[in-house]
C-alpha cells in the first residue's frame, strides 16, 4: 500500500498516504446580590449546524496544519488553498517537512478534494509528473481525515455533527475576528449518520478505522456560526510497529465568498499504474 515517507538517516517518518498504514465558562448575571442560576444554552446544536453555515457562506480560503507524533518523532504538514462548500470541491497545496538531514522542502503536492475522492499531483513514487493519483476516500481507514496530510475542510466541519458534549469556553479572536470558543468531543459514527451524502461513507470508514471513534475538538465560531478555526485530535494505529499515532489537525477558514474555481482532472490525466513504495 502506498504511503508518504520522509527521512532516511533518522528512520522513516510516516507523513501521509496511509491507505492501510499508516473550560467551561458559566455566565452569571443579576441585580444586587441575586445571581441568575439559569443554565447556559446548550452549544451542541450550534456545532451540529456549523457545516450548514459553511454551505450558506459558499466559499472560503483555508490553511491547514497536521501534526503527527509517533515513536518519539513529530512532524508537521502544512497546506493552503480554497474551498467551495456548495459543490464540496477544494484545492490545497500541501508541503511536506524538511528531512532530518536538513535538505530543502520537496515541491508542494497539489490536492483536489471532492465528494468521495482525493486527487493528488506531484505525488512522486513513480507517478508521471503530468498525472494525477485518484484515491477513493471511503477505501481509506481514516476516511481521508488524515491520509492526505490535511483534513478536508468540509469533512472537518461535518465531524462536528457528531458532537455529543461541548462546553462554551469564552469569547476570543481568530485573525482579528471575534469568535466563540467551544470545546468538546465528537463521535465519528454519529457524525456519519448526520453527514452529507458525499461525506457519509468516508466518516463511516474513519469511525471504524481510527483507534477510537471519539474525537476531541476545539472550535471557534463567528457571529454567523461559521467555523473560523477548528482543531481535532485523532488517534490511529499504524506504522511499522503498529503503534498508536497521535494526530492534531487544525483548519483555519477565512475570506468567505472568495472566487473559487476547482476543476477535477479528466480521466485521461489520472494515473492508472502501480504506485511504488518509497
Secondary structure, 3 states (H helix, E strand, C coil): CCCCEECCCCCCEECCCCCCCCCCCCCCCCCCCCCCCCCCCCCHHHHHCHHHHHHHHCEEEEEEEEEEEECCEEEEEEEEEEEECCCCEEEEEEECCCCCCCCCCCCCEEEEEECCEEEEECCCCCCCCCCEEEEEHHHCCCCCCCCCCCCCHHHHHHHHHHEEEEEEEEEEEECCEEEEEEEEEEEHHHHHHHCCHHHHHHHHHHHHHCCCCEEEEEEEECCCCCEEEEEEEEEEEECCCCEEEEEEEEEEEECCCCCCCCCCCCHHHECCCCCCCC
